[in-house]
Amino acid sequence: MLRSICLLTLLGLFSSAYGEDLPVVWRITEGISAPESIYFDADTGCLFLSQIREGGGKAKDGDGGISKLSVDGKMVDENWVTGLNAPKGLRSHGGTLWVSDIDQLVSVDIATGKITRRLDVPNAVFLNDVACGPDGSVYVSDMAAGKIIRFKDEKLSVFAEGPELQNPNGLLVHDGGLLLGGWGTEFNPADFSTKETGQLLRLDLKTKKVTVVTPERIGHIDGIEIDGEGGYVVSDWPNGKVMHVNSNGEATTLLSLPKGTADIAVLLPQGILLLPEMLENRLTAYQLDLK
C-alpha cells in the first residue's frame, strides 16, 4: 500500500513538473513506438497512427508503419500498414489514406489496408505533414526545403515555396485556406534549429497569398487542428508544448511536456485532444475545455 501511494505521489509530481494538467481520458503505450501523427477518419470512425519505430525520422529502413485504433484507445491492428520507412502526416479523402514518407507520398486503401501507390516527390528533402482539399487535392509539406507540394489530377507540382512559408511543418485545409505551421526561419537541416521560431500562417488556396494568424512567434509548430470555437490547437515538438490559438491569434499553453509532442488530432464536439508523444512512445487522449 505504501509503495502504491509513493508511486502515485511520484507520478503526480512528474505530471505537475511538466504541466500535465488536462484530464487524461486514456493512454496507450503497448504497441506504440515513435508515434508521429494521429488521425481520425470520420468515414470509418477509426484512428490511424503513423509510427516511425526504431530507425528515426530519416531512415529508409522499412520499419515504419500505420496502426489502427478505436476512438477509446484500444489497439485494433498494430500492423495495419507495414513496409513504410518513417511515415509522418496522415489525412484521408474518398476512402484513401495519404501519408508522407521522407521523399514519397503514399496512398493506402482504407477498406483493405493495402498500399496502392508510392509517389516519388522530385527533389524532396524531408516531407512531413499532409492535408487534403475538398476537391481531392493532396498537399504535403517539405519542411527542410521550405515548400508545399500538391498532388492534383495525377500530377505532382510545387504549389508554394519561399521564406515567407517559414519552413512549414503542420498543414490543415480549412475554410478556403491552407493553414501552415511555421517551423521557423533560416532552417538548419543538421539539427532542425532555426534563427527564429515560427508563426501560424494561412495560405489562400486561390491567390496563394500568405497571411499571419499569430502575430507572435509561438514555436516550432507541428500539428494543427480546429478547436470548434473559431480557433486552433497546435503542437510544438521541440518544446513539448500544446497551445490554443484563439480567434484573435493569441496563443496560450495548454500542456507543457517533454519534447516530442507530435502531430495531434482533436475530436469534436467531444473536445478530446489526441497527442502522440514520440519520445515517450505513447499516445494520450486529454479532455479539452476551451470555452
C-alpha positions in Angstrom: 0.0 0.0 0.0 2.8 2.4 1.0 4.6 1.5 -2.3 1.5 2.3 -4.3 1.0 5.6 -2.5 4.6 6.6 -3.1 4.3 5.7 -6.8 1.2 7.7 -7.2 2.8 10.6 -5.5 5.8 10.4 -7.8 3.6 10.3 -10.9 1.7 13.3 -9.6 4.9 15.2 -9.1 6.1 14.2 -12.5 2.9 15.4 -14.2 2.9 18.7 -12.3 6.6 19.3 -13.2 5.7 19.0 -16.9 2.4 20.9 -16.6 0.2 17.9 -17.5 -2.9 19.5 -16.0 -5.5 18.5 -18.6 -7.6 15.5 -17.5 -6.3 12.2 -19.1 -9.1 10.3 -20.7 -7.0 7.3 -21.8 -3.4 6.5 -22.6 -1.8 3.6 -24.5 1.8 2.5 -24.6 1.7 -1.1 -25.7 2.5 -1.4 -29.4 3.5 2.3 -29.6 7.0 3.1 -30.9 8.0 6.6 -32.0 4.4 7.7 -32.9 4.3 10.7 -35.2 0.8 11.5 -36.4 -2.7 10.6 -35.2 -5.7 11.0 -37.5 -9.4 10.4 -37.0 -11.1 9.2 -40.1 -14.7 10.3 -39.9 -16.0 7.8 -42.5 -14.9 4.7 -40.6 -14.8 6.2 -37.1 -11.3 4.8 -36.6 -8.0 6.3 -35.6 -4.9 5.9 -37.6 -1.4 6.3 -36.1 1.8 6.6 -38.1 4.7 5.0 -36.3 8.4 5.6 -37.2 9.6 3.0 -34.8 13.3 2.3 -34.4 15.1 3.9 -37.3 14.4 7.6 -36.8 12.7 10.2 -38.9 15.2 10.0 -41.9 15.9 6.3 -42.0 14.9 4.3 -45.1 14.7 1.0 -43.2 11.2 -0.3 -44.0 10.5 -0.4 -40.3 7.7 2.2 -40.2 4.0 1.6 -40.4 0.5 2.7 -39.6 -1.6 1.3 -36.7 -5.4 1.2 -36.5 -7.1 2.0 -33.2 -10.6 2.6 -31.8 -11.6 6.0 -30.5 -11.4 4.8 -26.9 -7.7 3.9 -27.3 -7.9 0.2 -28.0 -5.4 -1.2 -30.5 -7.3 -2.8 -33.4 -4.4 -3.6 -35.6 -0.8 -2.7 -34.7 0.5 -3.6 -38.1 -2.4 -2.3 -40.3 0.1 -1.0 -42.8 3.7 -2.2 -42.9 6.8 -1.6 -45.1 7.0 2.2 -44.7 10.2 4.0 -43.7 9.5 6.9 -41.5 5.8 7.8 -42.0 4.6 11.1 -40.7 1.5 13.2 -41.7 -1.9 11.5 -42.3 -5.1 12.6 -44.0 -7.9 10.9 -45.9 -10.2 11.7 -48.8 -12.6 9.4 -50.7 -11.6 6.2 -49.0 -7.9 6.8 -49.4 -5.5 7.5 -46.6 -2.5 9.6 -47.6 0.8 9.5 -45.7 4.2 11.2 -46.2 7.3 9.0 -46.1 10.5 11.0 -46.3 10.6 11.6 -50.0 7.4 9.8 -51.1 3.7 10.4 -50.9 2.0 7.1 -50.2 -1.7 6.2 -50.6 -3.5 3.4 -48.7 -6.9 1.9 -49.5 -8.7 2.3 -46.2 -11.1 -0.6 -46.9 -8.2 -3.1 -47.3 -5.2 -1.5 -45.6 -3.2 -2.1 -48.8 -0.7 0.4 -50.2 -2.0 1.4 -53.7 0.8 3.8 -54.8 4.1 5.3 -53.8 4.7 8.6 -55.5 8.3 9.8 -55.6 8.3 13.5 -55.0 11.0 15.2 -57.1 13.8 16.9 -55.1 12.1 16.1 -51.8 14.2 16.6 -48.7 12.0 15.9 -45.7 8.3 15.5 -46.3 6.2 16.0 -43.2 2.5 16.8 -42.9 -0.3 16.0 -45.3 -3.6 17.8 -45.9 -6.5 17.1 -48.3 -8.7 19.7 -50.1 -12.4 19.2 -50.7 -11.6 18.7 -54.4 -9.3 15.8 -53.6 -6.1 17.7 -54.0 -3.4 16.4 -51.6 -0.9 18.8 -50.1 2.4 17.8 -48.4 4.9 20.0 -46.6 8.6 19.7 -47.3 9.9 21.4 -44.2 13.6 21.3 -45.0 13.1 22.6 -48.5 10.5 25.3 -47.5 7.9 24.0 -50.0 4.4 22.9 -50.3 3.9 20.1 -52.8 0.5 19.4 -54.4 -0.8 16.2 -56.0 -3.7 17.0 -58.3 -5.1 15.5 -61.5 -2.4 12.8 -61.2 0.4 15.3 -61.2 2.9 16.4 -58.5 3.9 20.0 -58.5 5.4 22.7 -56.3 2.3 24.6 -55.0 4.2 27.3 -53.0 7.7 27.9 -51.8 9.8 30.7 -50.2 11.0 32.1 -46.9 7.6 33.5 -46.1 6.3 29.9 -45.5 8.8 29.7 -42.6 9.8 26.1 -43.4 6.3 24.7 -42.9 5.6 21.6 -41.0 2.0 21.2 -40.0 -0.8 21.6 -42.6 -4.6 21.9 -42.4 -7.1 22.8 -45.1 -9.8 24.9 -43.6 -12.3 27.5 -44.9 -10.7 28.0 -48.3 -7.2 28.2 -47.0 -4.2 26.0 -46.1 -3.1 26.6 -42.5 0.7 26.3 -42.2 2.6 25.6 -39.1 5.8 27.5 -39.5 8.9 25.8 -38.0 10.9 28.9 -38.2 13.3 31.0 -40.2 16.8 30.0 -41.6 16.3 26.3 -41.0 19.4 24.2 -40.2 18.8 20.7 -41.6 21.7 19.3 -39.4 19.8 19.9 -36.1 16.5 21.3 -37.1 17.2 24.6 -35.4 16.1 28.0 -36.7 17.1 31.6 -36.2 13.5 32.5 -35.1 10.6 30.2 -34.2 7.5 30.0 -36.4 4.1 31.5 -36.6 0.8 30.0 -37.6 0.1 31.1 -41.2 -2.7 30.9 -43.7 -2.1 30.3 -47.5 -5.1 31.2 -49.6 -5.7 28.3 -52.0 -6.8 30.5 -54.8 -4.4 33.5 -54.7 -1.6 31.8 -52.7 -1.3 34.9 -50.6 0.2 34.2 -47.2 -1.3 35.9 -44.1 -0.2 35.7 -40.5 -2.6 34.1 -38.0 -0.5 34.5 -34.9 1.3 37.9 -34.8 3.7 36.4 -32.2 6.3 33.7 -33.0 4.9 30.9 -30.9 7.2 28.0 -31.5 8.2 25.2 -33.9 4.6 24.3 -35.0 3.9 20.6 -35.8 0.2 19.6 -35.6 -2.7 21.9 -36.4 -6.4 21.3 -35.7 -9.5 23.4 -35.4 -11.0 23.9 -31.9 -14.6 24.2 -33.0 -14.8 27.7 -31.5 -13.1 29.7 -34.3 -9.5 29.0 -33.1 -6.9 26.2 -33.3 -5.0 23.8 -31.3 -1.3 23.4 -32.2 1.7 21.4 -31.0 5.3 22.4 -30.7 7.6 19.3 -31.0 11.0 20.5 -29.6 9.5 22.4 -26.7 7.0 19.8 -25.7 4.0 22.2 -25.8 0.4 22.1 -26.9 -1.1 25.5 -27.4 -4.5 27.0 -28.0 -4.7 29.8 -30.6 -7.9 31.9 -30.2 -9.8 33.7 -33.0 -7.6 36.8 -32.4 -4.4 34.8 -33.0 -3.4 34.8 -29.3 -1.7 31.7 -28.1 -1.9 30.2 -24.6 -0.2 27.0 -23.4 -2.4 24.0 -22.6 0.3 21.4 -21.9 4.0 21.6 -21.2 5.5 18.1 -21.6 8.9 16.6 -22.5 9.9 17.3 -26.1 8.3 15.1 -28.8 4.7 16.4 -28.8 3.9 15.4 -32.4 1.1 15.7 -34.9 -2.2 15.9 -33.0 -5.9 15.3 -33.6 -8.9 16.9 -31.9 -12.2 15.0 -31.7 -15.2 17.4 -32.0 -17.7 18.0 -30.4 -16.3 15.9 -27.5 -13.2 18.2 -27.2 -10.8 15.3 -27.0 -7.1 16.0 -27.8 -5.2 13.1 -29.1 -1.4 13.5 -28.6 1.4 11.3 -29.9 4.4 11.7 -27.6 7.1 10.4 -29.9 10.0 10.2 -27.5 7.8 8.7 -24.7 6.4 6.0 -27.0 2.8 6.7 -26.0 -0.5 8.1 -27.3 -2.6 10.1 -24.8 -6.2 11.4 -25.0 -6.8 14.6 -23.0 -10.1 16.4 -22.2 -10.0 19.9 -23.5 -12.0 22.8 -22.1 -11.6 25.8 -24.4 -14.7 27.7 -23.6 
